[in-house]
Amino acid sequence: MNTQPVDPIKIVVVGVGKMGRSHALAYHNHSGFEITGIVTRTENSATVFNAELGSDYPWFSTLEEALAATPVAAVSINTYTDTHASFAKIAFAAGCHVFMEKPIGRDVEESEQILSWARASGKKLVIGYILRVHPVWQRFITESRSLGTPLVMRMNLNQQSSGHEWEKHKNILRSQSPIVDCGVHYIDIMCQMTRSQPVSVSAIGARLSDEIAEDAMNYGQLQVRFADGSIGWYEAGWGPMISETAFFVKDVIGPRGSVSIKQETAASDDVDSHTQTNALLLHSASRNSDGSFSQEDQLLHSESEPSHDDLCALEQEFFYQSIINNKDLTEHWIDALNSLRIAMAADESARTGQTVELT
Protein backbone atom coordinates (compact mmCIF):
# COMPACT_ATOMS: atom_id res chain seq x y z
CA MET A 1 0.00 0.00 0.00
CA ASN A 2 1.37 3.37 -1.02
CA THR A 3 1.68 5.72 1.94
CA GLN A 4 3.16 8.59 -0.06
CA PRO A 5 3.49 11.68 2.16
CA VAL A 6 1.86 14.96 1.18
CA ASP A 7 5.10 16.82 1.79
CA PRO A 8 8.44 15.91 0.18
CA ILE A 9 11.07 14.04 2.19
CA LYS A 10 13.50 16.55 3.64
CA ILE A 11 17.06 15.40 3.02
CA VAL A 12 20.57 16.55 3.89
CA VAL A 13 23.31 15.70 1.38
CA VAL A 14 26.73 14.90 2.82
CA GLY A 15 29.41 15.35 0.16
CA VAL A 16 28.90 16.80 -3.32
CA GLY A 17 31.92 15.40 -5.14
CA LYS A 18 31.40 13.34 -8.31
CA MET A 19 28.88 10.88 -6.83
CA GLY A 20 27.43 13.30 -4.30
CA ARG A 21 26.80 15.92 -6.98
CA SER A 22 24.89 13.39 -9.11
CA HIS A 23 22.80 12.23 -6.16
CA ALA A 24 22.12 15.81 -5.05
CA LEU A 25 21.05 16.63 -8.60
CA ALA A 26 18.61 13.70 -8.41
CA TYR A 27 17.09 15.06 -5.18
CA HIS A 28 16.94 18.55 -6.68
CA ASN A 29 14.92 17.25 -9.64
CA HIS A 30 12.73 14.79 -7.69
CA SER A 31 9.39 16.17 -6.48
CA GLY A 32 9.43 13.70 -3.58
CA PHE A 33 12.60 15.14 -2.04
CA GLU A 34 13.53 18.54 -0.67
CA ILE A 35 17.18 19.32 0.05
CA THR A 36 17.40 21.19 3.35
CA GLY A 37 21.17 21.31 3.66
CA ILE A 38 24.54 20.42 2.15
CA VAL A 39 27.38 19.19 4.35
CA THR A 40 30.92 19.53 2.99
CA ARG A 41 34.37 20.17 4.46
CA THR A 42 34.57 23.55 2.74
CA GLU A 43 31.82 25.98 1.80
CA ASN A 44 33.23 26.42 -1.70
CA SER A 45 32.02 23.01 -2.96
CA ALA A 46 28.48 23.79 -1.80
CA THR A 47 28.73 27.23 -3.44
CA VAL A 48 29.80 25.68 -6.75
CA PHE A 49 26.93 23.19 -6.61
CA ASN A 50 24.38 25.92 -5.82
CA ALA A 51 25.75 28.06 -8.66
CA GLU A 52 25.40 25.16 -11.10
CA LEU A 53 21.73 24.65 -10.20
CA GLY A 54 20.79 28.24 -9.45
CA SER A 55 19.79 27.07 -5.97
CA ASP A 56 20.46 28.38 -2.48
CA TYR A 57 20.73 25.28 -0.30
CA PRO A 58 22.30 26.10 3.07
CA TRP A 59 25.82 24.86 3.80
CA PHE A 60 26.92 23.19 7.02
CA SER A 61 30.39 22.05 8.04
CA THR A 62 29.09 19.09 10.07
CA LEU A 63 26.09 16.78 9.92
CA GLU A 64 25.29 17.59 13.55
CA GLU A 65 24.93 21.27 12.64
CA ALA A 66 22.59 20.44 9.77
CA LEU A 67 20.40 18.17 11.91
CA ALA A 68 20.13 20.85 14.59
CA ALA A 69 19.38 23.71 12.21
CA THR A 70 16.94 22.22 9.72
CA PRO A 71 14.15 19.60 9.59
CA VAL A 72 15.59 16.34 8.25
CA ALA A 73 13.97 12.96 7.47
CA ALA A 74 16.79 11.45 5.42
CA VAL A 75 20.54 11.74 4.97
CA SER A 76 22.53 11.00 1.81
CA ILE A 77 26.13 9.93 2.58
CA ASN A 78 28.43 10.32 -0.43
CA THR A 79 31.85 10.56 1.20
CA TYR A 80 34.94 8.35 1.43
CA THR A 81 34.25 4.94 2.93
CA ASP A 82 36.24 5.58 6.10
CA THR A 83 33.66 8.22 7.12
CA HIS A 84 30.52 6.16 6.43
CA ALA A 85 30.15 4.68 9.91
CA SER A 86 30.48 7.99 11.77
CA PHE A 87 27.90 9.72 9.55
CA ALA A 88 25.54 6.72 9.61
CA LYS A 89 25.62 6.53 13.40
CA ILE A 90 24.62 10.19 13.69
CA ALA A 91 21.90 9.89 11.04
CA PHE A 92 20.23 6.77 12.47
CA ALA A 93 20.42 8.16 16.02
CA ALA A 94 18.51 11.19 14.73
CA GLY A 95 15.79 8.93 13.26
CA CYS A 96 16.73 9.49 9.62
CA HIS A 97 16.56 7.20 6.61
CA VAL A 98 19.95 6.82 4.93
CA PHE A 99 21.22 6.51 1.39
CA MET A 100 24.90 5.52 1.38
CA GLU A 101 27.41 5.11 -1.41
CA LYS A 102 29.05 1.68 -1.68
CA PRO A 103 30.78 -0.09 -0.06
CA ILE A 104 28.93 0.00 3.26
CA GLY A 105 32.01 0.28 5.46
CA ARG A 106 35.75 -0.22 5.58
CA ASP A 107 35.39 -3.89 6.43
CA VAL A 108 32.77 -6.53 7.18
CA GLU A 109 32.71 -5.85 10.93
CA GLU A 110 32.10 -2.13 10.48
CA SER A 111 29.47 -2.82 7.81
CA GLU A 112 27.61 -5.20 10.13
CA GLN A 113 27.65 -2.48 12.79
CA ILE A 114 26.09 0.00 10.34
CA LEU A 115 23.40 -2.54 9.43
CA SER A 116 22.66 -3.11 13.12
CA TRP A 117 22.08 0.64 13.57
CA ALA A 118 19.71 0.61 10.62
CA ARG A 119 17.78 -2.35 12.06
CA ALA A 120 17.53 -0.81 15.52
CA SER A 121 16.34 2.53 14.14
CA GLY A 122 13.62 0.97 11.97
CA LYS A 123 14.69 3.32 9.17
CA LYS A 124 15.61 2.52 5.57
CA LEU A 125 19.20 2.07 4.41
CA VAL A 126 19.88 1.92 0.67
CA ILE A 127 23.42 1.26 -0.57
CA GLY A 128 24.41 2.75 -3.92
CA TYR A 129 24.94 -0.22 -6.23
CA ILE A 130 24.41 1.74 -9.43
CA LEU A 131 24.53 -1.21 -11.86
CA ARG A 132 21.47 -2.75 -10.17
CA VAL A 133 19.26 -0.03 -11.65
CA HIS A 134 20.79 -0.12 -15.15
CA PRO A 135 18.32 -1.82 -17.56
CA VAL A 136 20.99 -3.14 -19.95
CA TRP A 137 23.18 -4.51 -17.16
CA GLN A 138 20.10 -6.34 -15.93
CA ARG A 139 19.63 -7.74 -19.46
CA PHE A 140 23.32 -8.72 -19.36
CA ILE A 141 22.63 -10.74 -16.19
CA THR A 142 19.51 -12.34 -17.69
CA GLU A 143 21.32 -13.38 -20.88
CA SER A 144 24.19 -14.79 -18.80
CA ARG A 145 21.78 -17.03 -16.94
CA SER A 146 20.70 -18.60 -20.24
CA LEU A 147 24.22 -19.82 -21.08
CA GLY A 148 24.16 -22.88 -18.82
CA THR A 149 26.50 -23.88 -15.98
CA PRO A 150 29.31 -23.29 -15.17
CA LEU A 151 29.92 -19.70 -16.17
CA VAL A 152 33.27 -18.03 -16.83
CA MET A 153 32.93 -14.34 -15.97
CA ARG A 154 35.66 -11.91 -17.07
CA MET A 155 35.44 -8.29 -15.96
CA ASN A 156 37.71 -5.35 -15.34
CA LEU A 157 37.68 -1.59 -14.83
CA ASN A 158 41.11 0.01 -15.06
CA GLN A 159 41.25 3.79 -14.73
CA GLN A 160 44.15 5.88 -16.00
CA SER A 161 43.96 8.94 -13.77
CA SER A 162 45.88 12.19 -13.34
CA GLY A 163 45.41 15.57 -11.72
CA HIS A 164 42.28 15.81 -9.60
CA GLU A 165 41.17 12.24 -10.39
CA TRP A 166 44.50 10.78 -9.23
CA GLU A 167 44.26 12.84 -6.04
CA LYS A 168 40.79 11.39 -5.48
CA HIS A 169 42.06 7.87 -6.07
CA LYS A 170 44.93 8.43 -3.63
CA ASN A 171 42.40 9.54 -1.01
CA ILE A 172 40.39 6.35 -1.51
CA LEU A 173 43.57 4.26 -1.34
CA ARG A 174 44.11 5.44 2.21
CA SER A 175 41.34 3.07 3.27
CA GLN A 176 40.61 0.66 0.38
CA SER A 177 42.16 -0.95 -2.68
CA PRO A 178 40.55 -0.78 -6.16
CA ILE A 179 39.51 -4.46 -6.01
CA VAL A 180 37.41 -3.59 -2.93
CA ASP A 181 36.09 -0.14 -3.82
CA CYS A 182 35.16 -1.01 -7.43
CA GLY A 183 35.14 -4.79 -7.08
CA VAL A 184 32.01 -4.92 -4.94
CA HIS A 185 29.96 -3.84 -7.99
CA TYR A 186 31.20 -6.62 -10.24
CA ILE A 187 31.28 -9.31 -7.55
CA ASP A 188 27.63 -8.44 -6.94
CA ILE A 189 26.96 -8.88 -10.67
CA MET A 190 28.71 -12.28 -10.66
CA CYS A 191 26.65 -13.43 -7.68
CA GLN A 192 23.45 -12.42 -9.49
CA MET A 193 24.58 -14.27 -12.64
CA THR A 194 25.43 -17.55 -10.94
CA ARG A 195 22.93 -17.58 -8.06
CA SER A 196 25.50 -19.89 -6.49
CA GLN A 197 27.47 -19.80 -3.25
CA PRO A 198 31.02 -18.39 -3.59
CA VAL A 199 33.45 -20.89 -2.06
CA SER A 200 36.93 -19.35 -2.35
CA VAL A 201 38.80 -16.31 -3.61
CA SER A 202 42.43 -15.64 -4.49
CA ALA A 203 44.04 -12.40 -5.60
CA ILE A 204 47.25 -10.60 -6.49
CA GLY A 205 48.06 -6.93 -6.13
CA ALA A 206 50.82 -4.41 -6.71
CA ARG A 207 51.92 -0.99 -5.46
CA LEU A 208 52.81 1.01 -8.56
CA SER A 209 53.46 4.44 -7.08
CA ASP A 210 55.62 6.00 -4.36
CA GLU A 211 52.82 8.53 -3.85
CA ILE A 212 50.70 6.02 -1.91
CA ALA A 213 51.28 4.31 1.44
CA GLU A 214 53.75 1.45 1.57
CA ASP A 215 51.01 -1.05 2.36
CA ALA A 216 48.63 0.26 -0.33
CA MET A 217 48.00 -1.45 -3.69
CA ASN A 218 46.67 0.58 -6.62
CA TYR A 219 46.41 -2.50 -8.87
CA GLY A 220 44.72 -5.80 -8.12
CA GLN A 221 43.18 -8.87 -9.71
CA LEU A 222 40.91 -11.42 -8.05
CA GLN A 223 39.59 -14.85 -8.96
CA VAL A 224 36.47 -16.24 -7.25
CA ARG A 225 35.16 -19.82 -7.38
CA PHE A 226 31.47 -20.73 -6.96
CA ALA A 227 29.85 -23.94 -5.72
CA ASP A 228 28.36 -24.70 -9.16
CA GLY A 229 31.81 -24.66 -10.79
CA SER A 230 31.52 -21.11 -12.10
CA ILE A 231 34.59 -18.89 -11.92
CA GLY A 232 34.92 -15.11 -12.00
CA TRP A 233 37.88 -12.83 -12.70
CA TYR A 234 38.03 -9.12 -11.92
CA GLU A 235 40.87 -6.63 -12.41
CA ALA A 236 41.14 -3.00 -11.31
CA GLY A 237 43.92 -0.43 -11.33
CA TRP A 238 44.13 3.33 -10.72
CA GLY A 239 46.75 5.92 -11.51
CA PRO A 240 48.76 7.79 -14.13
CA MET A 241 50.67 4.63 -15.05
CA ILE A 242 47.60 2.51 -15.95
CA SER A 243 47.34 1.35 -19.56
CA GLU A 244 44.39 2.33 -21.74
CA THR A 245 44.53 -1.06 -23.49
CA ALA A 246 41.58 -3.33 -22.63
CA PHE A 247 40.49 -1.21 -19.69
CA PHE A 248 36.84 -2.23 -20.10
CA VAL A 249 36.11 -5.96 -20.34
CA LYS A 250 32.68 -7.37 -19.49
CA ASP A 251 32.41 -10.88 -20.91
CA VAL A 252 30.60 -14.05 -19.80
CA ILE A 253 31.04 -17.52 -21.29
CA GLY A 254 28.92 -20.61 -20.67
CA PRO A 255 28.40 -24.02 -22.30
CA ARG A 256 25.73 -22.58 -24.63
CA GLY A 257 27.67 -19.51 -25.77
CA SER A 258 28.68 -16.08 -24.54
CA VAL A 259 27.42 -12.57 -23.94
CA SER A 260 29.59 -9.45 -23.86
CA ILE A 261 29.12 -5.76 -23.34
CA LYS A 262 30.42 -3.96 -26.41
CA GLN A 263 31.50 -0.41 -25.73
CA GLU A 264 32.42 2.26 -28.23
CA THR A 265 35.79 3.94 -27.81
CA ALA A 266 36.01 5.85 -24.53
CA ALA A 267 38.69 6.96 -22.08
CA SER A 268 39.17 5.01 -18.86
CA ASP A 269 38.92 8.19 -16.78
CA ASP A 270 35.44 8.96 -18.19
CA VAL A 271 33.11 7.99 -15.32
CA ASP A 272 30.07 7.89 -17.63
CA SER A 273 31.78 5.17 -19.69
CA HIS A 274 32.07 2.90 -16.63
CA THR A 275 28.35 2.15 -16.72
CA GLN A 276 27.62 2.57 -20.44
CA THR A 277 26.84 -0.51 -22.48
CA ASN A 278 26.20 0.68 -26.06
CA ALA A 279 25.39 -2.91 -27.09
CA LEU A 280 25.27 -6.54 -26.00
CA LEU A 281 26.92 -9.13 -28.23
CA LEU A 282 25.21 -12.53 -28.03
CA HIS A 283 27.01 -15.61 -29.36
CA SER A 284 25.44 -19.09 -29.52
CA ALA A 285 27.57 -22.22 -29.43
CA SER A 286 24.91 -24.25 -31.27
CA ARG A 287 26.16 -25.87 -34.51
CA ASN A 288 24.87 -27.57 -37.63
CA SER A 289 25.57 -31.20 -38.51
CA ASP A 290 28.66 -30.12 -40.46
CA GLY A 291 30.07 -28.37 -37.39
CA SER A 292 29.40 -24.82 -38.55
CA PHE A 293 27.58 -22.35 -36.30
CA SER A 294 23.80 -22.53 -36.72
CA GLN A 295 23.14 -18.96 -35.55
CA GLU A 296 24.75 -15.65 -36.40
CA ASP A 297 25.93 -13.48 -33.53
CA GLN A 298 23.40 -10.87 -32.41
CA LEU A 299 24.31 -7.29 -31.59
CA LEU A 300 21.62 -5.74 -29.38
CA HIS A 301 22.05 -1.97 -29.35
CA SER A 302 20.87 0.10 -26.41
CA GLU A 303 17.95 2.25 -27.50
CA SER A 304 18.37 4.80 -24.73
CA GLU A 305 21.61 4.61 -22.79
CA PRO A 306 21.13 6.20 -19.36
CA SER A 307 23.82 8.66 -18.32
CA HIS A 308 25.57 8.54 -14.97
CA ASP A 309 23.19 11.22 -13.67
CA ASP A 310 20.20 9.27 -15.04
CA LEU A 311 21.32 6.17 -13.12
CA CYS A 312 21.75 8.15 -9.91
CA ALA A 313 18.20 9.45 -10.42
CA LEU A 314 17.00 5.83 -10.70
CA GLU A 315 18.82 4.98 -7.47
CA GLN A 316 17.13 7.85 -5.67
CA GLU A 317 13.74 6.80 -7.02
CA PHE A 318 14.42 3.37 -5.49
CA PHE A 319 15.35 5.09 -2.20
CA TYR A 320 12.16 7.15 -2.34
CA GLN A 321 9.94 4.16 -3.05
CA SER A 322 11.66 2.20 -0.28
CA ILE A 323 10.68 4.91 2.21
CA ILE A 324 7.12 5.66 1.16
CA ASN A 325 6.18 2.00 0.56
CA ASN A 326 8.08 0.66 3.57
CA LYS A 327 10.03 -1.84 1.45
CA ASP A 328 11.80 -4.73 3.14
CA LEU A 329 15.48 -4.15 2.30
CA THR A 330 16.86 -7.24 4.07
CA GLU A 331 17.91 -8.94 0.82
CA HIS A 332 19.46 -5.68 -0.41
CA TRP A 333 21.59 -5.54 2.75
CA ILE A 334 22.58 -9.22 2.55
CA ASP A 335 23.74 -8.84 -1.05
CA ALA A 336 25.73 -5.68 -0.28
CA LEU A 337 27.40 -7.32 2.71
CA ASN A 338 28.13 -10.51 0.76
CA SER A 339 29.87 -8.68 -2.10
CA LEU A 340 31.96 -6.73 0.42
CA ARG A 341 32.87 -9.94 2.29
CA ILE A 342 34.19 -11.48 -0.95
CA ALA A 343 36.07 -8.30 -1.92
CA MET A 344 37.68 -8.05 1.53
CA ALA A 345 38.70 -11.71 1.31
CA ALA A 346 40.31 -10.92 -2.07
CA ASP A 347 42.19 -8.03 -0.49
CA GLU A 348 43.41 -10.37 2.25
CA SER A 349 44.52 -12.91 -0.36
CA ALA A 350 46.46 -10.26 -2.28
CA ARG A 351 48.31 -9.26 0.89
CA THR A 352 49.04 -12.78 2.17
CA GLY A 353 49.46 -14.70 -1.07
CA GLN A 354 47.02 -17.33 0.21
CA THR A 355 43.64 -18.45 -1.15
CA VAL A 356 40.80 -17.55 1.23
CA GLU A 357 38.03 -20.11 1.76
CA LEU A 358 34.58 -18.53 2.01
CA THR A 359 32.51 -21.45 3.31
C-alpha positions in Angstrom: 0.0 0.0 0.0 1.4 3.4 -1.0 1.7 5.7 1.9 3.2 8.6 -0.1 3.5 11.7 2.2 1.9 15.0 1.2 5.1 16.8 1.8 8.4 15.9 0.2 11.1 14.0 2.2 13.5 16.6 3.6 17.1 15.4 3.0 20.6 16.6 3.9 23.3 15.7 1.4 26.7 14.9 2.8 29.4 15.3 0.2 28.9 16.8 -3.3 31.9 15.4 -5.1 31.4 13.3 -8.3 28.9 10.9 -6.8 27.4 13.3 -4.3 26.8 15.9 -7.0 24.9 13.4 -9.1 22.8 12.2 -6.2 22.1 15.8 -5.0 21.1 16.6 -8.6 18.6 13.7 -8.4 17.1 15.1 -5.2 16.9 18.5 -6.7 14.9 17.3 -9.6 12.7 14.8 -7.7 9.4 16.2 -6.5 9.4 13.7 -3.6 12.6 15.1 -2.0 13.5 18.5 -0.7 17.2 19.3 0.0 17.4 21.2 3.3 21.2 21.3 3.7 24.5 20.4 2.2 27.4 19.2 4.4 30.9 19.5 3.0 34.4 20.2 4.5 34.6 23.6 2.7 31.8 26.0 1.8 33.2 26.4 -1.7 32.0 23.0 -3.0 28.5 23.8 -1.8 28.7 27.2 -3.4 29.8 25.7 -6.7 26.9 23.2 -6.6 24.4 25.9 -5.8 25.8 28.1 -8.7 25.4 25.2 -11.1 21.7 24.7 -10.2 20.8 28.2 -9.5 19.8 27.1 -6.0 20.5 28.4 -2.5 20.7 25.3 -0.3 22.3 26.1 3.1 25.8 24.9 3.8 26.9 23.2 7.0 30.4 22.0 8.0 29.1 19.1 10.1 26.1 16.8 9.9 25.3 17.6 13.5 24.9 21.3 12.6 22.6 20.4 9.8 20.4 18.2 11.9 20.1 20.8 14.6 19.4 23.7 12.2 16.9 22.2 9.7 14.1 19.6 9.6 15.6 16.3 8.3 14.0 13.0 7.5 16.8 11.5 5.4 20.5 11.7 5.0 22.5 11.0 1.8 26.1 9.9 2.6 28.4 10.3 -0.4 31.8 10.6 1.2 34.9 8.4 1.4 34.3 4.9 2.9 36.2 5.6 6.1 33.7 8.2 7.1 30.5 6.2 6.4 30.1 4.7 9.9 30.5 8.0 11.8 27.9 9.7 9.6 25.5 6.7 9.6 25.6 6.5 13.4 24.6 10.2 13.7 21.9 9.9 11.0 20.2 6.8 12.5 20.4 8.2 16.0 18.5 11.2 14.7 15.8 8.9 13.3 16.7 9.5 9.6 16.6 7.2 6.6 19.9 6.8 4.9 21.2 6.5 1.4 24.9 5.5 1.4 27.4 5.1 -1.4 29.0 1.7 -1.7 30.8 -0.1 -0.1 28.9 0.0 3.3 32.0 0.3 5.5 35.8 -0.2 5.6 35.4 -3.9 6.4 32.8 -6.5 7.2 32.7 -5.9 10.9 32.1 -2.1 10.5 29.5 -2.8 7.8 27.6 -5.2 10.1 27.7 -2.5 12.8 26.1 0.0 10.3 23.4 -2.5 9.4 22.7 -3.1 13.1 22.1 0.6 13.6 19.7 0.6 10.6 17.8 -2.4 12.1 17.5 -0.8 15.5 16.3 2.5 14.1 13.6 1.0 12.0 14.7 3.3 9.2 15.6 2.5 5.6 19.2 2.1 4.4 19.9 1.9 0.7 23.4 1.3 -0.6 24.4 2.8 -3.9 24.9 -0.2 -6.2 24.4 1.7 -9.4 24.5 -1.2 -11.9 21.5 -2.8 -10.2 19.3 0.0 -11.6 20.8 -0.1 -15.2 18.3 -1.8 -17.6 21.0 -3.1 -19.9 23.2 -4.5 -17.2 20.1 -6.3 -15.9 19.6 -7.7 -19.5 23.3 -8.7 -19.4 22.6 -10.7 -16.2 19.5 -12.3 -17.7 21.3 -13.4 -20.9 24.2 -14.8 -18.8 21.8 -17.0 -16.9 20.7 -18.6 -20.2 24.2 -19.8 -21.1 24.2 -22.9 -18.8 26.5 -23.9 -16.0 29.3 -23.3 -15.2 29.9 -19.7 -16.2 33.3 -18.0 -16.8 32.9 -14.3 -16.0 35.7 -11.9 -17.1 35.4 -8.3 -16.0 37.7 -5.3 -15.3 37.7 -1.6 -14.8 41.1 0.0 -15.1 41.3 3.8 -14.7 44.2 5.9 -16.0 44.0 8.9 -13.8 45.9 12.2 -13.3 45.4 15.6 -11.7 42.3 15.8 -9.6 41.2 12.2 -10.4 44.5 10.8 -9.2 44.3 12.8 -6.0 40.8 11.4 -5.5 42.1 7.9 -6.1 44.9 8.4 -3.6 42.4 9.5 -1.0 40.4 6.3 -1.5 43.6 4.3 -1.3 44.1 5.4 2.2 41.3 3.1 3.3 40.6 0.7 0.4 42.2 -0.9 -2.7 40.6 -0.8 -6.2 39.5 -4.5 -6.0 37.4 -3.6 -2.9 36.1 -0.1 -3.8 35.2 -1.0 -7.4 35.1 -4.8 -7.1 32.0 -4.9 -4.9 30.0 -3.8 -8.0 31.2 -6.6 -10.2 31.3 -9.3 -7.6 27.6 -8.4 -6.9 27.0 -8.9 -10.7 28.7 -12.3 -10.7 26.7 -13.4 -7.7 23.5 -12.4 -9.5 24.6 -14.3 -12.6 25.4 -17.6 -10.9 22.9 -17.6 -8.1 25.5 -19.9 -6.5 27.5 -19.8 -3.3 31.0 -18.4 -3.6 33.5 -20.9 -2.1 36.9 -19.3 -2.3 38.8 -16.3 -3.6 42.4 -15.6 -4.5 44.0 -12.4 -5.6 47.2 -10.6 -6.5 48.1 -6.9 -6.1 50.8 -4.4 -6.7 51.9 -1.0 -5.5 52.8 1.0 -8.6 53.5 4.4 -7.1 55.6 6.0 -4.4 52.8 8.5 -3.9 50.7 6.0 -1.9 51.3 4.3 1.4 53.8 1.5 1.6 51.0 -1.1 2.4 48.6 0.3 -0.3 48.0 -1.4 -3.7 46.7 0.6 -6.6 46.4 -2.5 -8.9 44.7 -5.8 -8.1 43.2 -8.9 -9.7 40.9 -11.4 -8.0 39.6 -14.8 -9.0 36.5 -16.2 -7.3 35.2 -19.8 -7.4 31.5 -20.7 -7.0 29.9 -23.9 -5.7 28.4 -24.7 -9.2 31.8 -24.7 -10.8 31.5 -21.1 -12.1 34.6 -18.9 -11.9 34.9 -15.1 -12.0 37.9 -12.8 -12.7 38.0 -9.1 -11.9 40.9 -6.6 -12.4 41.1 -3.0 -11.3 43.9 -0.4 -11.3 44.1 3.3 -10.7 46.7 5.9 -11.5 48.8 7.8 -14.1 50.7 4.6 -15.0 47.6 2.5 -15.9 47.3 1.3 -19.6 44.4 2.3 -21.7 44.5 -1.1 -23.5 41.6 -3.3 -22.6 40.5 -1.2 -19.7 36.8 -2.2 -20.1 36.1 -6.0 -20.3 32.7 -7.4 -19.5 32.4 -10.9 -20.9 30.6 -14.1 -19.8 31.0 -17.5 -21.3 28.9 -20.6 -20.7 28.4 -24.0 -22.3 25.7 -22.6 -24.6 27.7 -19.5 -25.8 28.7 -16.1 -24.5 27.4 -12.6 -23.9 29.6 -9.5 -23.9 29.1 -5.8 -23.3 30.4 -4.0 -26.4 31.5 -0.4 -25.7 32.4 2.3 -28.2 35.8 3.9 -27.8 36.0 5.8 -24.5 38.7 7.0 -22.1 39.2 5.0 -18.9 38.9 8.2 -16.8 35.4 9.0 -18.2 33.1 8.0 -15.3 30.1 7.9 -17.6 31.8 5.2 -19.7 32.1 2.9 -16.6 28.3 2.1 -16.7 27.6 2.6 -20.4 26.8 -0.5 -22.5 26.2 0.7 -26.1 25.4 -2.9 -27.1 25.3 -6.5 -26.0 26.9 -9.1 -28.2 25.2 -12.5 -28.0 27.0 -15.6 -29.4 25.4 -19.1 -29.5 27.6 -22.2 -29.4 24.9 -24.3 -31.3 26.2 -25.9 -34.5 24.9 -27.6 -37.6 25.6 -31.2 -38.5 28.7 -30.1 -40.5 30.1 -28.4 -37.4 29.4 -24.8 -38.5 27.6 -22.4 -36.3 23.8 -22.5 -36.7 23.1 -19.0 -35.5 24.8 -15.7 -36.4 25.9 -13.5 -33.5 23.4 -10.9 -32.4 24.3 -7.3 -31.6 21.6 -5.7 -29.4 22.0 -2.0 -29.4 20.9 0.1 -26.4 17.9 2.2 -27.5 18.4 4.8 -24.7 21.6 4.6 -22.8 21.1 6.2 -19.4 23.8 8.7 -18.3 25.6 8.5 -15.0 23.2 11.2 -13.7 20.2 9.3 -15.0 21.3 6.2 -13.1 21.7 8.2 -9.9 18.2 9.5 -10.4 17.0 5.8 -10.7 18.8 5.0 -7.5 17.1 7.9 -5.7 13.7 6.8 -7.0 14.4 3.4 -5.5 15.4 5.1 -2.2 12.2 7.2 -2.3 9.9 4.2 -3.1 11.7 2.2 -0.3 10.7 4.9 2.2 7.1 5.7 1.2 6.2 2.0 0.6 8.1 0.7 3.6 10.0 -1.8 1.5 11.8 -4.7 3.1 15.5 -4.2 2.3 16.9 -7.2 4.1 17.9 -8.9 0.8 19.5 -5.7 -0.4 21.6 -5.5 2.8 22.6 -9.2 2.6 23.7 -8.8 -1.1 25.7 -5.7 -0.3 27.4 -7.3 2.7 28.1 -10.5 0.8 29.9 -8.7 -2.1 32.0 -6.7 0.4 32.9 -9.9 2.3 34.2 -11.5 -0.9 36.1 -8.3 -1.9 37.7 -8.0 1.5 38.7 -11.7 1.3 40.3 -10.9 -2.1 42.2 -8.0 -0.5 43.4 -10.4 2.3 44.5 -12.9 -0.4 46.5 -10.3 -2.3 48.3 -9.3 0.9 49.0 -12.8 2.2 49.5 -14.7 -1.1 47.0 -17.3 0.2 43.6 -18.4 -1.2 40.8 -17.5 1.2 38.0 -20.1 1.8 34.6 -18.5 2.0 32.5 -21.4 3.3 
